[in-house]
Amino acid sequence: MNAVFFLLPVALLLSGTFLVLYLRAVRQGQFDDLDDPPVRILHDD
């Protein structure tokens, strides 16, 4: 039972950290254009 009291806050802290990092990446626009970069390398300018 002692492990639950230790692991539950650790899991909540980690999930909250990853949620904040994901939302920051979305706001910075890192997921805006996922189709063009792989195709862009094939075109020779």
PDB file of N, CA, C and O in Angstrom, chain B, residues numbered from 101:
ATOM      1  N   MET B 101       0.822  -1.192   0.000  1.00  0.00           N
ATOM      2  CA  MET B 101       0.000   0.000   0.000  1.00  0.00           C
ATOM      3  C   MET B 101       0.866   1.255   0.000  1.00  0.00           C
ATOM      4  O   MET B 101       0.456   2.296  -0.514  1.00  0.00           O
ATOM      5  N   ASN B 102       2.049   1.159   0.570  1.00  0.00           N
ATOM      6  CA  ASN B 102       2.935   2.309   0.599  1.00  0.00           C
ATOM      7  C   ASN B 102       3.403   2.689  -0.800  1.00  0.00           C
ATOM      8  O   ASN B 102       3.657   3.860  -1.079  1.00  0.00           O
ATOM      9  N   ALA B 103       3.517   1.697  -1.674  1.00  0.00           N
ATOM     10  CA  ALA B 103       3.957   1.980  -3.038  1.00  0.00           C
ATOM     11  C   ALA B 103       2.928   2.827  -3.777  1.00  0.00           C
ATOM     12  O   ALA B 103       3.298   3.666  -4.599  1.00  0.00           O
ATOM     13  N   VAL B 104       1.655   2.623  -3.499  1.00  0.00           N
ATOM     14  CA  VAL B 104       0.600   3.404  -4.150  1.00  0.00           C
ATOM     15  C   VAL B 104       0.710   4.869  -3.762  1.00  0.00           C
ATOM     16  O   VAL B 104       0.539   5.754  -4.600  1.00  0.00           O
ATOM     17  N   PHE B 105       0.992   5.121  -2.507  1.00  0.00           N
ATOM     18  CA  PHE B 105       1.121   6.504  -2.040  1.00  0.00           C
ATOM     19  C   PHE B 105       2.333   7.190  -2.628  1.00  0.00           C
ATOM     20  O   PHE B 105       2.374   8.419  -2.681  1.00  0.00           O
ATOM     21  N   PHE B 106       3.312   6.438  -3.066  1.00  0.00           N
ATOM     22  CA  PHE B 106       4.489   7.013  -3.704  1.00  0.00           C
ATOM     23  C   PHE B 106       4.299   7.121  -5.216  1.00  0.00           C
ATOM     24  O   PHE B 106       4.617   8.152  -5.809  1.00  0.00           O
ATOM     25  N   LEU B 107       3.783   6.064  -5.839  1.00  0.00           N
ATOM     26  CA  LEU B 107       3.705   6.020  -7.299  1.00  0.00           C
ATOM     27  C   LEU B 107       2.586   6.875  -7.879  1.00  0.00           C
ATOM     28  O   LEU B 107       2.731   7.390  -8.988  1.00  0.00           O
ATOM     29  N   LEU B 108       1.502   7.037  -7.183  1.00  0.00           N
ATOM     30  CA  LEU B 108       0.399   7.842  -7.697  1.00  0.00           C
ATOM     31  C   LEU B 108       0.793   9.313  -7.891  1.00  0.00           C
ATOM     32  O   LEU B 108       0.523   9.859  -8.961  1.00  0.00           O
ATOM     33  N   PRO B 109       1.404   9.968  -6.932  1.00  0.00           N
ATOM     34  CA  PRO B 109       1.840  11.354  -7.177  1.00  0.00           C
ATOM     35  C   PRO B 109       2.911  11.459  -8.252  1.00  0.00           C
ATOM     36  O   PRO B 109       2.934  12.427  -9.012  1.00  0.00           O
ATOM     37  N   VAL B 110       3.794  10.478  -8.322  1.00  0.00           N
ATOM     38  CA  VAL B 110       4.823  10.485  -9.368  1.00  0.00           C
ATOM     39  C   VAL B 110       4.174  10.370 -10.743  1.00  0.00           C
ATOM     40  O   VAL B 110       4.567  11.080 -11.669  1.00  0.00           O
ATOM     41  N   ALA B 111       3.195   9.496 -10.890  1.00  0.00           N
ATOM     42  CA  ALA B 111       2.507   9.333 -12.163  1.00  0.00           C
ATOM     43  C   ALA B 111       1.738  10.591 -12.539  1.00  0.00           C
ATOM     44  O   ALA B 111       1.736  10.991 -13.703  1.00  0.00           O
ATOM     45  N   LEU B 112       1.086  11.215 -11.570  1.00  0.00           N
ATOM     46  CA  LEU B 112       0.355  12.455 -11.844  1.00  0.00           C
ATOM     47  C   LEU B 112       1.309  13.580 -12.225  1.00  0.00           C
ATOM     48  O   LEU B 112       0.995  14.380 -13.106  1.00  0.00           O
ATOM     49  N   LEU B 113       2.449  13.653 -11.585  1.00  0.00           N
ATOM     50  CA  LEU B 113       3.438  14.671 -11.906  1.00  0.00           C
ATOM     51  C   LEU B 113       3.997  14.478 -13.317  1.00  0.00           C
ATOM     52  O   LEU B 113       4.135  15.442 -14.069  1.00  0.00           O
ATOM     53  N   LEU B 114       4.311  13.252 -13.667  1.00  0.00           N
ATOM     54  CA  LEU B 114       4.831  12.976 -15.012  1.00  0.00           C
ATOM     55  C   LEU B 114       3.787  13.244 -16.088  1.00  0.00           C
ATOM     56  O   LEU B 114       4.100  13.832 -17.124  1.00  0.00           O
ATOM     57  N   SER B 115       2.563  12.823 -15.854  1.00  0.00           N
ATOM     58  CA  SER B 115       1.525  13.053 -16.858  1.00  0.00           C
ATOM     59  C   SER B 115       1.240  14.545 -17.012  1.00  0.00           C
ATOM     60  O   SER B 115       1.022  15.021 -18.126  1.00  0.00           O
ATOM     61  N   GLY B 116       1.240  15.279 -15.918  1.00  0.00           N
ATOM     62  CA  GLY B 116       1.051  16.722 -15.993  1.00  0.00           C
ATOM     63  C   GLY B 116       2.180  17.408 -16.738  1.00  0.00           C
ATOM     64  O   GLY B 116       1.945  18.341 -17.506  1.00  0.00           O
ATOM     65  N   THR B 117       3.407  16.950 -16.517  1.00  0.00           N
ATOM     66  CA  THR B 117       4.566  17.516 -17.221  1.00  0.00           C
ATOM     67  C   THR B 117       4.457  17.284 -18.718  1.00  0.00           C
ATOM     68  O   THR B 117       4.680  18.201 -19.508  1.00  0.00           O
ATOM     69  N   PHE B 118       4.117  16.067 -19.112  1.00  0.00           N
ATOM     70  CA  PHE B 118       3.992  15.775 -20.538  1.00  0.00           C
ATOM     71  C   PHE B 118       2.822  16.522 -21.170  1.00  0.00           C
ATOM     72  O   PHE B 118       2.896  16.910 -22.335  1.00  0.00           O
ATOM     73  N   LEU B 119       1.763  16.723 -20.430  1.00  0.00           N
ATOM     74  CA  LEU B 119       0.632  17.488 -20.946  1.00  0.00           C
ATOM     75  C   LEU B 119       1.035  18.939 -21.195  1.00  0.00           C
ATOM     76  O   LEU B 119       0.687  19.512 -22.227  1.00  0.00           O
ATOM     77  N   VAL B 120       1.758  19.525 -20.268  1.00  0.00           N
ATOM     78  CA  VAL B 120       2.214  20.910 -20.427  1.00  0.00           C
ATOM     79  C   VAL B 120       3.166  21.018 -21.614  1.00  0.00           C
ATOM     80  O   VAL B 120       3.069  21.965 -22.395  1.00  0.00           O
ATOM     81  N   LEU B 121       4.077  20.073 -21.761  1.00  0.00           N
ATOM     82  CA  LEU B 121       5.008  20.107 -22.891  1.00  0.00           C
ATOM     83  C   LEU B 121       4.282  19.936 -24.226  1.00  0.00           C
ATOM     84  O   LEU B 121       4.631  20.590 -25.209  1.00  0.00           O
ATOM     85  N   TYR B 122       3.285  19.070 -24.266  1.00  0.00           N
ATOM     86  CA  TYR B 122       2.509  18.877 -25.487  1.00  0.00           C
ATOM     87  C   TYR B 122       1.737  20.146 -25.853  1.00  0.00           C
ATOM     88  O   TYR B 122       1.735  20.561 -27.012  1.00  0.00           O
ATOM     89  N   LEU B 123       1.091  20.753 -24.877  1.00  0.00           N
ATOM     90  CA  LEU B 123       0.328  21.975 -25.155  1.00  0.00           C
ATOM     91  C   LEU B 123       1.247  23.111 -25.593  1.00  0.00           C
ATOM     92  O   LEU B 123       0.865  23.919 -26.440  1.00  0.00           O
ATOM     93  N   ARG B 124       2.438  23.184 -25.036  1.00  0.00           N
ATOM     94  CA  ARG B 124       3.399  24.213 -25.456  1.00  0.00           C
ATOM     95  C   ARG B 124       3.835  23.986 -26.903  1.00  0.00           C
ATOM     96  O   ARG B 124       3.970  24.942 -27.667  1.00  0.00           O
ATOM     97  N   ALA B 125       4.055  22.734 -27.282  1.00  0.00           N
ATOM     98  CA  ALA B 125       4.447  22.432 -28.654  1.00  0.00           C
ATOM     99  C   ALA B 125       3.321  22.756 -29.632  1.00  0.00           C
ATOM    100  O   ALA B 125       3.581  23.237 -30.735  1.00  0.00           O
ATOM    101  N   VAL B 126       2.080  22.500 -29.242  1.00  0.00           N
ATOM    102  CA  VAL B 126       0.945  22.817 -30.105  1.00  0.00           C
ATOM    103  C   VAL B 126       0.823  24.325 -30.286  1.00  0.00           C
ATOM    104  O   VAL B 126       0.579  24.795 -31.397  1.00  0.00           O
ATOM    105  N   ARG B 127       0.986  25.077 -29.223  1.00  0.00           N
ATOM    106  CA  ARG B 127       0.881  26.538 -29.308  1.00  0.00           C
ATOM    107  C   ARG B 127       2.008  27.150 -30.129  1.00  0.00           C
ATOM    108  O   ARG B 127       1.821  28.200 -30.745  1.00  0.00           O
ATOM    109  N   GLN B 128       3.166  26.515 -30.147  1.00  0.00           N
ATOM    110  CA  GLN B 128       4.288  27.030 -30.930  1.00  0.00           C
ATOM    111  C   GLN B 128       4.184  26.654 -32.398  1.00  0.00           C
ATOM    112  O   GLN B 128       4.975  27.130 -33.212  1.00  0.00           O
ATOM    113  N   GLY B 129       3.222  25.809 -32.752  1.00  0.00           N
ATOM    114  CA  GLY B 129       2.979  25.477 -34.144  1.00  0.00           C
ATOM    115  C   GLY B 129       3.831  24.351 -34.687  1.00  0.00           C
ATOM    116  O   GLY B 129       4.049  24.280 -35.897  1.00  0.00           O
ATOM    117  N   GLN B 130       4.312  23.479 -33.842  1.00  0.00           N
ATOM    118  CA  GLN B 130       5.165  22.395 -34.309  1.00  0.00           C
ATOM    119  C   GLN B 130       4.387  21.313 -35.053  1.00  0.00           C
ATOM    120  O   GLN B 130       4.988  20.495 -35.750  1.00  0.00           O
ATOM    121  N   PHE B 131       3.071  21.294 -34.918  1.00  0.00           N
ATOM    122  CA  PHE B 131       2.259  20.279 -35.574  1.00  0.00           C
ATOM    123  C   PHE B 131       1.403  20.859 -36.694  1.00  0.00           C
ATOM    124  O   PHE B 131       0.459  20.210 -37.144  1.00  0.00           O
ATOM    125  N   ASP B 132       1.716  22.069 -37.151  1.00  0.00           N
ATOM    126  CA  ASP B 132       0.886  22.732 -38.151  1.00  0.00           C
ATOM    127  C   ASP B 132       0.992  22.088 -39.530  1.00  0.00           C
ATOM    128  O   ASP B 132      -0.032  21.824 -40.160  1.00  0.00           O
ATOM    129  N   ASP B 133       2.197  21.832 -40.009  1.00  0.00           N
ATOM    130  CA  ASP B 133       2.381  21.358 -41.371  1.00  0.00           C
ATOM    131  C   ASP B 133       3.171  20.056 -41.356  1.00  0.00           C
ATOM    132  O   ASP B 133       4.401  20.068 -41.316  1.00  0.00           O
ATOM    133  N   LEU B 134       2.458  18.935 -41.387  1.00  0.00           N
ATOM    134  CA  LEU B 134       3.120  17.637 -41.334  1.00  0.00           C
ATOM    135  C   LEU B 134       3.282  16.998 -42.708  1.00  0.00           C
ATOM    136  O   LEU B 134       3.982  15.993 -42.835  1.00  0.00           O
ATOM    137  N   ASP B 135       2.640  17.567 -43.755  1.00  0.00           N
ATOM    138  CA  ASP B 135       2.677  16.937 -45.066  1.00  0.00           C
ATOM    139  C   ASP B 135       3.784  17.467 -45.964  1.00  0.00           C
ATOM    140  O   ASP B 135       4.384  16.694 -46.711  1.00  0.00           O
ATOM    141  N   ASP B 136       4.068  18.744 -45.914  1.00  0.00           N
ATOM    142  CA  ASP B 136       5.016  19.326 -46.864  1.00  0.00           C
ATOM    143  C   ASP B 136       6.492  19.002 -46.619  1.00  0.00           C
ATOM    144  O   ASP B 136       7.207  18.786 -47.598  1.00  0.00           O
ATOM    145  N   PRO B 137       6.993  18.955 -45.391  1.00  0.00           N
ATOM    146  CA  PRO B 137       8.420  18.707 -45.226  1.00  0.00           C
ATOM    147  C   PRO B 137       8.933  17.400 -45.839  1.00  0.00           C
ATOM    148  O   PRO B 137      10.018  17.413 -46.420  1.00  0.00           O
ATOM    149  N   PRO B 138       8.214  16.267 -45.744  1.00  0.00           N
ATOM    150  CA  PRO B 138       8.737  15.065 -46.406  1.00  0.00           C
ATOM    151  C   PRO B 138       8.733  15.183 -47.931  1.00  0.00           C
ATOM    152  O   PRO B 138       9.584  14.594 -48.597  1.00  0.00           O
ATOM    153  N   VAL B 139       7.792  15.931 -48.484  1.00  0.00           N
ATOM    154  CA  VAL B 139       7.704  16.080 -49.926  1.00  0.00           C
ATOM    155  C   VAL B 139       8.703  17.134 -50.414  1.00  0.00           C
ATOM    156  O   VAL B 139       9.228  17.029 -51.523  1.00  0.00           O
ATOM    157  N   ARG B 140       8.956  18.122 -49.606  1.00  0.00           N
ATOM    158  CA  ARG B 140       9.837  19.226 -49.990  1.00  0.00           C
ATOM    159  C   ARG B 140      11.248  18.756 -50.292  1.00  0.00           C
ATOM    160  O   ARG B 140      11.911  19.334 -51.153  1.00  0.00           O
ATOM    161  N   ILE B 141      11.729  17.722 -49.607  1.00  0.00           N
ATOM    162  CA  ILE B 141      13.082  17.245 -49.833  1.00  0.00           C
ATOM    163  C   ILE B 141      13.209  16.571 -51.206  1.00  0.00           C
ATOM    164  O   ILE B 141      14.312  16.466 -51.742  1.00  0.00           O
ATOM    165  N   LEU B 142      12.095  16.118 -51.772  1.00  0.00           N
ATOM    166  CA  LEU B 142      12.142  15.456 -53.069  1.00  0.00           C
ATOM    167  C   LEU B 142      12.228  16.449 -54.231  1.00  0.00           C
ATOM    168  O   LEU B 142      12.667  16.084 -55.322  1.00  0.00           O
ATOM    169  N   HIS B 143      11.821  17.672 -54.014  1.00  0.00           N
ATOM    170  CA  HIS B 143      11.847  18.688 -55.069  1.00  0.00           C
ATOM    171  C   HIS B 143      13.189  19.382 -55.064  1.00  0.00           C
ATOM    172  O   HIS B 143      13.641  19.883 -54.034  1.00  0.00           O
ATOM    173  N   ASP B 144      13.820  19.409 -56.217  1.00  0.00           N
ATOM    174  CA  ASP B 144      15.116  20.052 -56.343  1.00  0.00           C
ATOM    175  C   ASP B 144      14.916  21.494 -56.785  1.00  0.00           C
ATOM    176  O   ASP B 144      14.415  21.753 -57.879  1.00  0.00           O
ATOM    177  N   ASP B 145      15.307  22.422 -55.935  1.00  0.00           N
ATOM    178  CA  ASP B 145      15.132  23.839 -56.272  1.00  0.00           C
ATOM    179  C   ASP B 145      16.412  24.428 -56.824  1.00  0.00           C
ATOM    180  O   ASP B 145      16.452  25.611 -57.162  1.00  0.00           O
TER     181      ASP B 145
END
